[in-house]
């Protein structure tokens, strides 16, 4: 059974860094995509970063480009989101999600069928 577990959230001051981790288990398909999403208070859930198995290239939403880096530790079936220069507007619950159908990276919320429980990131000013 596919399971995703996020970790690494917490409270950090503006300008600080956090590393989120998403550990996946139960994948049985070669073609997949992993996405990081976040939902801030009172706002819709939005895509942050994603990677697909077809090209292994990470993509980022404009607001985090140059600050966030997505990486993979294949030996541990873990994807990381390195968040640097954090801003208060980065405050949100961060989720990882898996799409086992296409192997293509996508920021489309509807493309993901499996979700982790979320981890809270709070950036204070």
NORKAKA-V964322 format. One record per backbone hydrogen bond with DSSP energy under -1.0 kcal/mol. CO is the residue of the C=O (numbers start at 1). NH is the residue of the N-H. Records with the same first field share a line. If there is no record, write none. Layout:
CO=NH ; NH
//
This chain:
3=25
5=23
7=21
10=122
12=124
13=16
16=86
18=83
20=81
21=7
22=79
23=5
25=3
32=53
33=99
34=51
35=97
36=48 ; 49
37=95
38=46
39=93
40=43
46=38
48=61
49=36
50=59
51=34
52=56
59=50
61=64
64=67 ; 68
67=84
69=82
71=80
73=76 ; 78
77=24
78=73
79=22
80=71
81=20
82=69
83=18
86=15
87=90
88=91
92=121
93=39
94=119
95=37
96=116
97=35
98=113 ; 114
99=33
103=54
108=111
109=112
114=98
119=94
121=92
122=12
124=14
//
